[in-house]
Structure formats: structure tokens, C-alpha cells
Amino acid sequence: MSVDVAIVGGGYTGLSTALHAAERGLDCCVLEARQIGYGGSGRNVGLLNAGLWLPPQDVRAKLGGERGARLVDILGDGPSYVMSLIERHQIRCELTRSGTIHAAHSESGLADLRRRAEEWERLGAPVRLLSRQETAEKIGSDAFHGGLLDARAGTVNPMGYVRGLARAAKAAGARIHTGVAVTKLSKQPGGWVLETDQGRVTAKSVILATNAYSDGLWPGLKQSFVPIHFFQVATQPLGARIARILPERQGIWDTGQIMLSLRRDAADRLIIGSMGAAIGGAKGLSERWAARQLRRLFPELGPVEFETAWHGQIAMTGDHLPRIHRLAEGLYTPIGYNGRGIAPGTVFGKAMAELLAGGKEADLLMPVTDVRQESARALKAGFYQAAFAVNQVIKSF
Ligand SMILES: Cc1cc2nc3c(=O)[nH]c(=O)nc-3n(C[C@H](O)[C@H](O)[C@H](O)COP(=O)(O)OP(=O)(O)OC[C@H]3O[C@@H](n4cnc5c(N)ncnc54)[C@H](O)[C@@H]3O)c2cc1C
């Protein structure tokens, strides 16, 4: 096959690149080693959040005033752009638009939220600090000291959204091939040859959209971030028993160093998660952890049955900022969303398509950089893995 753009990876970044490139008349194909959504895009919490993991003032401090402000601005509108895509392409992904709540697990967590709230308010964003009482009413638990409600945000069924993006990209003319692993990239005059386990593709440009699931395809890419796991456990549908839990269906995450997340899905399951790998499947340690946390948050709920547990991998960078690397001429990778990739992955994919359709590198959301190894990567990954496992054990009893 010969195309203008070959995209490696069938998650939000790759499929958004494909959708927007195809809409701009480029002939493109997506090559996904497993299935659509096999990576973070099918495994995440579904918090369709605005901005990055870092508060806006920290993004500006790290990136420089003008560039940082532009990134904060564009990613502040990220959820609304994703919602517009969902609407335009009729994507069935259980979208909720009632915001998300960053919940304070302690007084120091509340101080952090206050700082975030002041800055977002200064920027005119519809973000509001909730009192302890309001937080308790919205979550249905009095375990939190307060919360930050972001009205721009919402929740999605992550797999529904990524599959819908694939359908939209295909309808726009992109070719999508699953079960095709790219094993080698070679430069040739005017473009690239991609060797796959099922044949060759030649392309003028290549986007590696493999994020935390990057393999050894490009030397050093996998070493440019620290991989960490995040696991989730889903209850069976709980119906009227959870009428008072997240009645407006905001998704939440807390300010704990080892963060906890919670969402109530369209079938009234509670999906609770934290950092680390799922240990022992739905019937193992992670289930005990989930049962214990649900008891702590909602003592009146009583025992619940769990349906399933899973985990996924997140790409963390040292400064918590994503990157856009130019790996070689005509070969780019947006990478390192630090666990905030639903809207950013979609928006970065669109930006890559604009670049390939004749845009300028200088207009990209991040300065284009060379790939660099994250220092002490293996040590950090091992340390986090051990710390998260210990935390899961301790909080299971
Ligand atoms: C458990 C978890 C919870 C999260 N929660 C949230 C959240 O609530 N909100 C939020 O905004 N973000 C969240 N994130 C982050 C978000 O999910 C990711 O940033 C985002 O999905 C990244 O999308 P992507 O398309 O860049 O990469 P991915 O979705 O990871 O896709 C990469 C794909 O590349 C494929 N691939 C790799 N190598 C090859 C190869 N050689 N050939 C072919 N294909 C290849 C993989 O199979 C994979 O499908 C979470 C992540 C995880 C793991």
C-alpha cells in the first residue's frame, strides 16, 4: 500500500490524526497492532477533562508565557471540541456533560484546589470550588474536604469514544487496519517504508501514535517516558441502590498522591480505580481494595458484587508536559499525556493533521523537540510499581 500518511497506533491520537487528515484530503492509513482502543484509549477512566494535569500557571511557567497560555487556552476548550466531534459523528459513548470534580482528600489537597480554582477563575473558566457540603451532596459521600467542579468537562465511555473515532475516520476515507504490527521503519527518498507483519506500506509522512504502548519500533522512544499502571474495578449494575451516589454523574478523581478515581456509568455501575496494576483480576486483591474503598466512601451502600477489573499503562514525563518529537524528516510522535489524554490526544491528533496538510511546525501546540531518555526510568518505574502495590495491599484491609 502507498499512502500520504501512515499512522501507527489506533487510539485517540492516531484516529484523530486520521480523521482530520482524511477530511483535509490526505490519503492515510492507520496500522494498529492489536484492536482499536487496545492501549490507554480503551482502558482509561473516561474523565473528559480540560487542560493538562498541571495547573495553568505551572504550564505557563514551564513553557513560557505565550506558548503556555496558548496551550492552556486550546486544551481548556478540549472537552468542548471532543463533544462537538461526538455530536457531529453521532458517536455512542455515553457522554455526560455535567462536569468533573477534583475532590480534596485532605486539607492540603483543598489548598491545592483553591490555587487551581483562583487561576481558572482569573482566566474566566467555569470552574468553581465546592464547599464540603456541596461536595458531599454531589458525590454522595462526606469523605472529602471540598471539590473543584469544572463545568467544561464531562465523562465518556472511553472505548465507545475511540471506536466512534475509528468509524468517523473510516467514513472520511482513512483506511484502518487492525492486527497489523509495524516492525521496522526505513527512510527512502521522499518518504518512509513501514515493514509490518503482513506486508509493506510506503508513506510520505509517518505519525507514531503509540504513546505509553510504544515498543522498540523507534530507538529510544520507549525510554523517553516513565510507564505507570492505573487499574479499575467495575461493580455490577447497582440500579436504585446508588441513587444518591453521583446523582448528576460527574466523574471524580481525588488529590491523593496515589490518586483514586470514580465514575458511575450509564448502566449504574460504579467504576473505581487507582494507580497500580490490577492484582488478581476481579476476584483478587484489587476487588478487596475496591470493596474497602466503596465501604469507606459510602458506608450505607452495603456489599456489592464486582464484574471485572483491568489496568492500562500511562506515559509520565519528568515535567508532566506532553511532547511532540520530530524523530526524523517526515516522522513525528505526540507522546506523554501524563494520564490526561482524551481531549489532548484528540486535539494533538488534529494538530498533526494540520501540519501534514501544509501547516507549520511553529503552529503546533508544543515546541517540536528531539527524543530524550527519561533519567533513571527503570528505577522510577520499579519504585512506583512497588509503592502502588504496597498501597493496594494496605488499603485492602
Ligand atoms: C487506566 C488509565 C486511565 C486514564 N484515565 C484518563 C482519564 O480519565 N482522562 C484522560 O483524559 N486520560 C486518561 N488516561 C490517559 C489516556 O487514556 C491516554 O493518554 C490516551 O488514551 C492516549 O491515546 P493514544 O492514542 O496516544 O495512545 P493509545 O490509546 O495508548 O494507543 C497506542 C496504540 O498503539 C498501538 N501500537 C503500539 N506499538 C505498535 C506497533 N509497533 N504497530 C502497531 N500498533 C502499535 C497499541 O496497540 C495501542 O493501541 C488514562 C490512561 C490509562 C491507562
The ligand as an SDF file (V2000), in Angstrom:
LIG
                    3D

 53 58  0  0  0  0  0  0  0  0999 V2000
   -6.0260    3.4180   33.2060 C   0  0  0  0  0  0  0  0  0  0  0  0
   -5.9010    4.7660   32.5570 C   0  0  0  0  0  0  0  0  0  0  0  0
   -6.7220    5.8030   32.9810 C   0  0  0  0  0  0  0  0  0  0  0  0
   -6.6800    7.0440   32.3280 C   0  0  0  0  0  0  0  0  0  0  0  0
   -7.6210    7.9740   32.6390 N   0  0  0  0  0  0  0  0  0  0  0  0
   -7.7480    9.0710   31.8600 C   0  0  0  0  0  0  0  0  0  0  0  0
   -8.8360    9.9510   32.0250 C   0  0  0  0  0  0  0  0  0  0  0  0
   -9.7430    9.7200   32.8300 O   0  0  0  0  0  0  0  0  0  0  0  0
   -8.8710   11.0770   31.2830 N   0  0  0  0  0  0  0  0  0  0  0  0
   -7.9370   11.3490   30.3310 C   0  0  0  0  0  0  0  0  0  0  0  0
   -8.0220   12.3900   29.6610 O   0  0  0  0  0  0  0  0  0  0  0  0
   -6.9140   10.4890   30.1010 N   0  0  0  0  0  0  0  0  0  0  0  0
   -6.8120    9.3530   30.8300 C   0  0  0  0  0  0  0  0  0  0  0  0
   -5.7940    8.4620   30.5920 N   0  0  0  0  0  0  0  0  0  0  0  0
   -4.8310    8.7540   29.5090 C   0  0  0  0  0  0  0  0  0  0  0  0
   -5.3780    8.4380   28.1280 C   0  0  0  0  0  0  0  0  0  0  0  0
   -6.1040    7.2400   28.1480 O   0  0  0  0  0  0  0  0  0  0  0  0
   -4.2160    8.3330   27.1450 C   0  0  0  0  0  0  0  0  0  0  0  0
   -3.3930    9.4770   27.2440 O   0  0  0  0  0  0  0  0  0  0  0  0
   -4.6950    8.2180   25.7100 C   0  0  0  0  0  0  0  0  0  0  0  0
   -5.5910    7.1470   25.5830 O   0  0  0  0  0  0  0  0  0  0  0  0
   -3.5220    8.0540   24.7750 C   0  0  0  0  0  0  0  0  0  0  0  0
   -4.0270    7.8190   23.4930 O   0  0  0  0  0  0  0  0  0  0  0  0
   -3.0630    7.4630   22.3060 P   0  0  0  0  0  0  0  0  0  0  0  0
   -3.8970    7.3090   21.0920 O   0  0  0  0  0  0  0  0  0  0  0  0
   -1.9560    8.4700   22.2450 O   0  0  0  0  0  0  0  0  0  0  0  0
   -2.3780    6.0870   22.7140 O   0  0  0  0  0  0  0  0  0  0  0  0
   -3.0450    4.6530   22.9950 P   0  0  0  0  0  0  0  0  0  0  0  0
   -4.5120    4.7260   23.1510 O   0  0  0  0  0  0  0  0  0  0  0  0
   -2.2760    4.0370   24.1240 O   0  0  0  0  0  0  0  0  0  0  0  0
   -2.7680    3.8480   21.6640 O   0  0  0  0  0  0  0  0  0  0  0  0
   -1.5000    3.3910   21.2760 C   0  0  0  0  0  0  0  0  0  0  0  0
   -1.7340    2.2130   20.3310 C   0  0  0  0  0  0  0  0  0  0  0  0
   -0.5220    1.9400   19.6280 O   0  0  0  0  0  0  0  0  0  0  0  0
   -0.5180    0.5540   19.3280 C   0  0  0  0  0  0  0  0  0  0  0  0
    0.8440    0.1780   18.9540 N   0  0  0  0  0  0  0  0  0  0  0  0
    1.9610    0.2610   19.7250 C   0  0  0  0  0  0  0  0  0  0  0  0
    3.0460   -0.1740   19.0100 N   0  0  0  0  0  0  0  0  0  0  0  0
    2.5960   -0.5070   17.7740 C   0  0  0  0  0  0  0  0  0  0  0  0
    3.2310   -1.0160   16.5860 C   0  0  0  0  0  0  0  0  0  0  0  0
    4.5460   -1.2520   16.5610 N   0  0  0  0  0  0  0  0  0  0  0  0
    2.4660   -1.2590   15.4850 N   0  0  0  0  0  0  0  0  0  0  0  0
    1.1460   -1.0040   15.5030 C   0  0  0  0  0  0  0  0  0  0  0  0
    0.4800   -0.5310   16.6010 N   0  0  0  0  0  0  0  0  0  0  0  0
    1.2070   -0.2850   17.7220 C   0  0  0  0  0  0  0  0  0  0  0  0
   -1.0240   -0.0770   20.6090 C   0  0  0  0  0  0  0  0  0  0  0  0
   -1.5380   -1.3740   20.3940 O   0  0  0  0  0  0  0  0  0  0  0  0
   -2.1100    0.9190   21.0500 C   0  0  0  0  0  0  0  0  0  0  0  0
   -3.4000    0.5460   20.6480 O   0  0  0  0  0  0  0  0  0  0  0  0
   -5.7610    7.2530   31.2700 C   0  0  0  0  0  0  0  0  0  0  0  0
   -4.8900    6.2330   30.8790 C   0  0  0  0  0  0  0  0  0  0  0  0
   -4.9660    4.9900   31.4980 C   0  0  0  0  0  0  0  0  0  0  0  0
   -4.0680    3.8900   31.0430 C   0  0  0  0  0  0  0  0  0  0  0  0
  1  2  1  0
  2  3  1  0
  2 52  2  0
  3  4  2  0
  4  5  1  0
  4 50  1  0
  5  6  2  0
  6  7  1  0
  6 13  1  0
  7  8  2  0
  7  9  1  0
  9 10  1  0
 10 11  2  0
 10 12  1  0
 12 13  2  0
 13 14  1  0
 14 15  1  0
 14 50  1  0
 15 16  1  0
 16 17  1  0
 16 18  1  0
 18 19  1  0
 18 20  1  0
 20 21  1  0
 20 22  1  0
 22 23  1  0
 23 24  1  0
 24 25  2  0
 24 26  1  0
 24 27  1  0
 27 28  1  0
 28 29  2  0
 28 30  1  0
 28 31  1  0
 31 32  1  0
 32 33  1  0
 33 34  1  0
 33 48  1  0
 34 35  1  0
 35 36  1  0
 35 46  1  0
 36 37  1  0
 36 45  1  0
 37 38  2  0
 38 39  1  0
 39 40  1  0
 39 45  2  0
 40 41  1  0
 40 42  2  0
 42 43  1  0
 43 44  2  0
 44 45  1  0
 46 47  1  0
 46 48  1  0
 48 49  1  0
 50 51  2  0
 51 52  1  0
 52 53  1  0
M  END
$$$$
